[in-house]
Amino acid sequence: MPVSTAAIRGFGFVAAFSEFFGGVAMIVGFAFRPAMMLLTITMTVAACMHLGKGEGVLGASHALENALFFFALLFNRSGALTAFDKK
C-alpha cells in the first residue's frame, strides 16, 4: 500500500522536531525522559529504515548506537548540571 506524500512529510517533521527539541531538552534537562523516549523511537525507526533498504547492520549501526544510548539515558536522571536543579 503506497504511503501519501503528506504522511511522509508529517513523519519527517515529527522526527526533525524530536531530534532538535529532544537535543535541547537533553542539554537543558527539561522533560528529559519524554525527550529520550522520542529520540529512542526516532532512532529505532531510522535503523529499521536502513535495514529495510538492505544496508545491513553496518548501514544501521549509527542509528542503532544512538537508539541504545538514548534508551540507556531513559533510565537515568538528567544529571547534576541541569537548568532546573533545585538546591
Backbone as CSV, one residue per row, in Angstrom:
resi,resn,N_x,N_y,N_z,CA_x,CA_y,CA_z,C_x,C_y,C_z
1,MET,0.831,-1.166,0.000,0.000,0.000,0.000,0.888,1.245,0.000
2,PRO,0.737,2.108,-0.981,1.588,3.300,-1.048,1.237,4.307,0.048
3,VAL,2.252,4.999,0.503,2.089,5.997,1.553,2.021,7.364,0.892
4,SER,1.119,8.219,1.358,0.959,9.534,0.750,2.143,10.439,1.093
5,THR,2.342,11.435,0.270,3.416,12.393,0.473,3.195,13.193,1.745
6,ALA,1.948,13.497,2.066,1.656,14.248,3.288,2.043,13.450,4.531
7,ALA,1.813,12.149,4.499,2.186,11.313,5.644,3.698,11.260,5.809
8,ILE,4.419,11.167,4.702,5.881,11.137,4.763,6.413,12.452,5.306
9,ARG,5.862,13.564,4.840,6.289,14.871,5.351,5.937,15.023,6.824
10,GLY,4.778,14.510,7.223,4.383,14.587,8.627,5.320,13.799,9.522
11,PHE,5.662,12.581,9.120,6.589,11.784,9.900,7.979,12.410,9.910
12,GLY,8.376,13.005,8.814,9.664,13.700,8.763,9.694,14.893,9.705
13,PHE,8.575,15.630,9.766,8.506,16.763,10.681,8.577,16.294,12.123
14,VAL,7.876,15.213,12.457,7.911,14.683,13.828,9.325,14.234,14.185
15,ALA,10.019,13.606,13.251,11.396,13.168,13.509,12.321,14.363,13.706
16,ALA,12.197,15.368,12.844,13.034,16.561,12.979,12.725,17.295,14.280
17,PHE,11.452,17.380,14.638,11.046,18.031,15.881,11.630,17.307,17.087
18,SER,11.517,15.983,17.105,12.018,15.233,18.256,13.538,15.275,18.336
19,GLU,14.222,15.306,17.203,15.678,15.378,17.238,16.154,16.741,17.733
20,PHE,15.555,17.824,17.222,16.013,19.152,17.623,15.630,19.454,19.066
21,PHE,14.336,19.389,19.362,13.883,19.746,20.697,14.258,18.693,21.731
22,GLY,14.423,17.452,21.303,14.924,16.423,22.221,16.367,16.680,22.612
23,GLY,17.168,17.147,21.657,18.550,17.521,21.966,18.618,18.710,22.904
24,VAL,17.756,19.693,22.660,17.711,20.865,23.546,17.254,20.441,24.938
25,ALA,16.238,19.582,25.011,15.746,19.104,26.304,16.816,18.295,27.025
26,MET,17.617,17.554,26.277,18.680,16.775,26.889,19.745,17.695,27.480
27,ILE,20.079,18.760,26.783,21.095,19.685,27.272,20.589,20.468,28.478
28,VAL,19.361,20.982,28.381,18.809,21.821,29.439,18.355,20.981,30.628
29,GLY,17.837,19.803,30.383,17.363,18.939,31.450,15.874,19.038,31.698
30,PHE,15.151,19.649,30.796,13.701,19.802,30.937,13.006,18.735,30.115
31,ALA,12.044,18.030,30.705,11.311,16.933,30.052,12.296,15.909,29.491
32,PHE,13.237,15.525,30.335,14.344,14.676,29.907,13.875,13.303,29.460
33,ARG,13.092,12.644,30.281,12.677,11.276,29.942,11.745,11.212,28.739
34,PRO,10.751,12.101,28.608,9.953,12.067,27.375,10.786,12.344,26.117
35,ALA,11.759,13.227,26.245,12.624,13.521,25.100,13.453,12.293,24.725
36,MET,13.963,11.575,25.731,14.748,10.375,25.449,13.885,9.294,24.828
37,MET,12.620,9.221,25.237,11.720,8.239,24.645,11.471,8.557,23.168
38,LEU,11.219,9.835,22.872,11.001,10.223,21.474,12.247,9.990,20.622
39,LEU,13.417,10.296,21.174,14.654,10.079,20.420,14.931,8.590,20.225
40,THR,14.612,7.771,21.216,14.781,6.327,21.055,13.884,5.799,19.938
41,ILE,12.641,6.242,19.917,11.717,5.810,18.869,12.181,6.285,17.501
42,THR,12.625,7.533,17.419,13.093,8.079,16.137,14.287,7.300,15.614
43,MET,15.245,7.002,16.482,16.436,6.272,16.038,16.127,4.812,15.716
44,THR,15.153,4.225,16.405,14.738,2.859,16.080,14.093,2.812,14.706
45,VAL,13.253,3.789,14.404,12.635,3.854,13.076,13.705,4.082,12.010
46,ALA,14.685,4.931,12.294,15.767,5.163,11.336,16.563,3.884,11.086
47,ALA,16.836,3.133,12.152,17.563,1.872,11.986,16.747,0.875,11.172
48,CYS,15.444,0.820,11.425,14.578,-0.079,10.650,14.540,0.319,9.180
49,MET,14.560,1.603,8.907,14.582,2.062,7.512,15.877,1.643,6.820
50,HIS,17.010,1.769,7.517,18.285,1.338,6.940,18.290,-0.169,6.691
51,LEU,17.779,-0.916,7.656,17.734,-2.368,7.495,16.759,-2.772,6.390
52,GLY,15.662,-2.044,6.271,14.677,-2.332,5.228,15.194,-2.055,3.827
53,LYS,16.125,-1.127,3.697,16.724,-0.821,2.398,17.800,-1.828,2.007
54,GLY,18.122,-2.726,2.930,19.123,-3.746,2.636,20.541,-3.296,2.915
55,GLU,20.711,-2.256,3.723,22.054,-1.757,4.022,22.748,-2.584,5.093
56,GLY,22.008,-3.447,5.753,22.594,-4.311,6.762,22.855,-3.588,8.066
57,VAL,23.480,-4.312,8.977,23.752,-3.752,10.295,24.782,-2.627,10.206
58,LEU,25.706,-2.733,9.272,26.717,-1.681,9.123,26.083,-0.359,8.712
59,GLY,25.090,-0.400,7.875,24.406,0.820,7.474,23.533,1.400,8.561
60,ALA,23.027,0.542,9.432,22.135,0.981,10.504,22.856,1.159,11.824
61,SER,24.173,0.987,11.841,24.896,0.964,13.111,24.823,2.293,13.860
62,HIS,24.917,3.416,13.165,24.886,4.710,13.855,23.525,4.942,14.512
63,ALA,22.462,4.639,13.795,21.125,4.799,14.367,20.903,3.818,15.520
64,LEU,21.416,2.602,15.403,21.285,1.627,16.482,22.050,2.058,17.727
65,GLU,23.253,2.590,17.523,24.042,3.078,18.658,23.320,4.216,19.363
66,ASN,22.792,5.155,18.587,22.066,6.266,19.188,20.810,5.797,19.907
67,ALA,20.095,4.833,19.322,18.890,4.321,19.961,19.225,3.670,21.304
68,LEU,20.286,2.891,21.352,20.688,2.266,22.612,21.161,3.298,23.626
69,PHE,21.858,4.333,23.166,22.327,5.402,24.053,21.142,6.145,24.672
70,PHE,20.170,6.530,23.843,19.008,7.252,24.354,18.148,6.356,25.235
71,PHE,18.080,5.064,24.920,17.337,4.129,25.753,17.988,4.006,27.125
72,ALA,19.316,3.973,27.169,20.013,3.909,28.455,19.797,5.192,29.243
73,LEU,19.799,6.344,28.575,19.561,7.604,29.269,18.127,7.723,29.764
74,LEU,17.231,6.959,29.176,15.838,6.980,29.607,15.708,6.545,31.070
75,PHE,16.601,5.678,31.526,16.566,5.187,32.895,17.471,5.977,33.834
76,ASN,18.087,7.022,33.315,18.979,7.857,34.097,18.318,9.210,34.320
77,ARG,18.743,9.918,35.320,18.248,11.272,35.515,18.989,12.221,34.591
78,SER,18.533,13.461,34.555,19.153,14.432,33.668,20.519,14.867,34.148
79,GLY,20.870,14.571,35.364,22.197,14.866,35.853,22.232,16.035,36.814
80,ALA,23.405,16.293,37.343,23.559,17.355,38.334,23.554,18.739,37.706
81,LEU,23.973,18.835,36.465,24.072,20.136,35.806,22.857,20.394,34.925
82,THR,21.716,20.553,35.543,20.503,20.840,34.810,20.068,22.272,35.105
83,ALA,19.362,22.870,34.191,18.912,24.244,34.383,17.817,24.324,35.435
84,PHE,17.207,23.209,35.773,16.101,23.181,36.714,16.462,22.468,37.999
85,ASP,17.728,22.560,38.394,18.198,21.893,39.595,17.803,22.708,40.822
86,LYS,17.123,22.047,41.752,16.704,22.719,42.996,17.756,22.490,44.055
87,LYS,18.282,23.568,44.574,19.315,23.443,45.613,18.840,24.017,46.908
